Amino acid sequence: MVNVHPEYVVDEQQNRKAILLPVSDWEQIVSELEELDDIRAYDAAQQHTADRIPFEQAVQEIREDYEA
């Protein structure tokens, strides 16, 4: 879990308008989001099991396309 330490920018009525984060917190958030994207891509790929082919067949098809 991401542990952040935000500071809020407020207007005259004390309404929150923006957040300031330390760079290390921001980098942690970006890293977590990238990992989440990877997980979602993996989950989506798992839903298309009918499209799977053996690795050796994929390599062969790529070589054939490359040589053509």
C-alpha positions in Angstrom: 0.0 0.0 0.0 1.1 3.5 -0.8 1.9 5.6 2.2 1.7 9.3 1.2 2.3 12.5 3.0 0.2 15.2 1.2 0.2 18.9 1.8 -2.9 20.7 0.6 -3.1 24.0 -1.2 -6.3 25.8 -0.2 -8.1 28.9 -1.3 -9.4 31.8 0.8 -12.3 29.7 2.0 -10.1 26.8 3.0 -11.3 24.6 0.1 -8.7 22.2 -1.1 -7.5 23.1 -4.6 -4.3 21.0 -5.1 -2.0 18.6 -3.4 1.8 18.7 -2.9 3.6 15.4 -2.5 7.3 14.6 -1.9 8.9 13.2 -5.1 9.4 9.9 -3.4 5.7 9.6 -2.7 4.9 10.4 -6.3 7.4 7.9 -7.6 5.8 5.2 -5.3 2.4 6.1 -6.7 3.6 5.8 -10.3 5.2 2.5 -9.6 2.1 1.1 -8.0 0.0 2.3 -11.0 2.4 0.7 -13.4 2.1 -2.6 -11.5 -1.6 -2.3 -11.6 -1.6 -1.8 -15.3 0.6 -4.9 -15.7 -1.9 -6.9 -13.6 -4.8 -5.7 -15.6 -3.1 -6.6 -18.9 -2.3 -10.0 -17.6 -5.9 -10.6 -16.5 -7.1 -9.4 -19.9 -4.7 -11.8 -21.7 -5.9 -14.7 -19.5 -9.5 -14.1 -20.8 -8.4 -14.9 -24.3 -7.1 -18.4 -23.8 -8.5 -19.5 -27.2 -6.0 -17.2 -28.9 -3.0 -19.0 -27.3 -0.4 -20.7 -29.3 2.7 -22.6 -28.2 5.9 -20.4 -27.9 7.8 -22.4 -30.5 5.0 -21.8 -33.0 4.9 -18.1 -32.3 8.7 -17.9 -32.8 8.4 -19.8 -36.1 5.6 -17.5 -37.3 7.6 -14.4 -36.5 10.7 -15.8 -38.3 8.5 -16.7 -41.4 7.1 -13.2 -41.4 10.5 -11.6 -41.0 12.1 -13.7 -43.8 9.2 -13.0 -46.2 
